[in-house]
Amino acid sequence: MKPPFKRIVVVGGGAAGWMTATALATALKGGTVELVESEEIGIVGVGEATFPSIRNFHRLLGIDEAEFLRATNGTYKLGIQFCDWRARGESYFHTFGDFGALSGSHAVWGQHHRLGEAGLGALGEQCLPSVMASQGRFALPGENDRYDYAYHFDAALYAAFLRELGERRGVRRTEGRIVDVARRADGGVDRLTLADGRVVAGDLYIDCSGFASLLLGRTLGEPFVDFSHWLPVDRAWACPTERIGTELTPYTRATALEAGWAWRIPLQNRTGNGHVFASRHIDEDRVRAQLLQQLDGPALAEPRLLRFQTGHRKRAWVHNVVALGLSGGFLEPLESTSIFLVQWGLGRLIDLLLSGAPFTEQVVADYNGEMGRRFARVRDFIILHYCLSARRDSALWRAMATMELPETLAFKLHAWRQAGALHQYDLEGFDATSWLAIHTGMGHWPERADPSLGDVERAVALRGLQWRRECIATAVAAMPKHEAYLRGMLGGRER
Ligand SMILES: Cc1cc2nc3c(=O)[nH]c(=O)nc-3n(C[C@H](O)[C@H](O)[C@H](O)COP(=O)(O)OP(=O)(O)OC[C@H]3O[C@@H](n4cnc5c(N)ncnc54)[C@H](O)[C@@H]3O)c2cc1C
């Protein structure tokens, strides 16, 4: 199989499909990209929180931030507030910012905390975006600011926004339900037949057909690597609510519950709510009732149940089929990583297509190996949130406390506990500061203090912490509230 491909067919018009088709049409100027989607089947339509890398994707497509936010009812996201994860009544932020130099203020703070030092303040006060989030404030980072941000948006409007852009850039859209997939002699896909008899054919097929995994799973039979023994949640009820004067928080809230967790995602016009749970530990109807009870505004629709399995297809690329999005795998939405994984796979694919190099078996095997490791790294990061919990109040949390961890994660936990080291493997989705935020947020500190910290005089260390805390407090006090900032951005006014 050798590029350039004359025709690329994208199967599916959800966020993954339109991200893929639009990016391919932008990158491969002149290449033919056709997208097939079925309005009758529809899209998953959840997936409202993202990761900062989405901004690179938008930059590459030349998307204007204000235009995108307007079209998708989008808001800014500084990170996630985790409530009740370590213990009921406790909360912390994982925002896209640091606590000072990695070996610096968090370690100093931890040392003095261990020694019972009074007046340290919370560790979160050492992290600029966490303080912004806790006060509901937002401003874009300046040139010297070391924090990042992402977005919340309406997933269905996002797919529509990308569709409009993609069609302008030459993507051909075909509406219809695929009822048959014909194979080539070598096992790859030859052509697709739609319910009305039309035929769509290409050289390369990108499977973005969602949980159906129409080409990679159903047609080619690629096995599924199951992660549900580590990540047992497998259902979600989702229900949007009206915004009734609630503050527009610049963060997602994830609240740990009896057999899973609940999300709360603020959009301009409404709030996204959902409850993700492990069906082996709780009854569906009980969760539905709990979700409806906890809504902070009138429901805009009946709750919708989504079923999934955590894991991924063993190989993402087989013959002339590459899966992106839910058709390739899903980990669970706790850290909003699905769109990030689409973006990563898509970026690698476009690089390969643009390089013009032949798609040898080695190239395909490398892509598959990297994609598999990407999933495993994100999996470990998500498990971290569960396995550090001190909760034992229900079957899910008791199971999480005793389960055997993946070796890669067990090693990281050991390195942190023994030496305060934040070990990083290749192809990590989350950098060391994110790992640090979860360890410390969950109250998980190294067993011994770093001996080199003894060299820093106590008074100097405490002054340093106080200075950073005060600088952050002053900077944040001058920032506008998230809603005011957003309105300024959408109105195109000078801020
Ligand atoms: C509960 C939950 C919460 C989530 N939260 C987040 C989040 O916060 N952040 C995040 O990044 N991700 C999240 N996700 C994942 C996110 O929803 C998906 O990654 C994203 O929407 C992309 O989905 P998709 O395009 O792969 O699939 P879909 O949206 O399901 O699209 C599949 C497409 O394939 C088409 N199709 C299927 N079969 C056929 C056929 N036979 N013929 C023709 N067309 C067909 C469908 O019509 C549709 O257009 C969440 C997922 C779930 C389940």
The ligand as an ORCA input file, in Angstrom:
! r2SCAN-3c Opt
* xyz 0 1
  C     -20.604      9.196     28.585
  C     -19.556      9.759     27.681
  C     -18.957     10.972     27.986
  C     -17.936     11.501     27.172
  N     -17.313     12.659     27.527
  C     -16.265     13.088     26.798
  C     -15.562     14.263     27.141
  O     -15.903     14.951     28.093
  N     -14.506     14.622     26.375
  C     -14.100     13.893     25.291
  O     -13.096     14.232     24.649
  N     -14.793     12.815     24.905
  C     -15.845     12.396     25.626
  N     -16.529     11.292     25.228
  C     -16.173     10.661     23.967
  C     -16.779     11.472     22.825
  O     -18.180     11.404     22.884
  C     -16.323     10.906     21.496
  O     -14.945     10.721     21.491
  C     -16.634     11.879     20.379
  O     -17.951     12.294     20.433
  C     -16.370     11.252     19.061
  O     -17.288     10.224     18.823
  P     -17.177      9.488     17.434
  O     -17.154     10.498     16.360
  O     -16.056      8.507     17.507
  O     -18.526      8.621     17.387
  P     -20.062      9.092     17.128
  O     -20.315     10.445     17.608
  O     -20.909      7.982     17.666
  O     -20.188      9.095     15.559
  C     -20.330      7.902     14.814
  C     -20.739      8.236     13.409
  O     -20.734      7.035     12.625
  C     -21.927      6.993     11.857
  N     -22.263      5.603     11.561
  C     -22.241      4.543     12.398
  N     -22.662      3.443     11.751
  C     -22.949      3.817     10.476
  C     -23.461      3.141      9.333
  N     -23.798      1.861      9.346
  N     -23.639      3.867      8.209
  C     -23.331      5.188      8.149
  N     -22.858      5.880      9.209
  C     -22.689      5.190     10.354
  C     -22.959      7.680     12.749
  O     -24.066      8.121     12.012
  C     -22.135      8.839     13.290
  O     -22.130      9.890     12.341
  C     -17.561     10.780     26.013
  C     -18.206      9.586     25.674
  C     -19.192      9.065     26.492
  C     -19.859      7.769     26.109
*
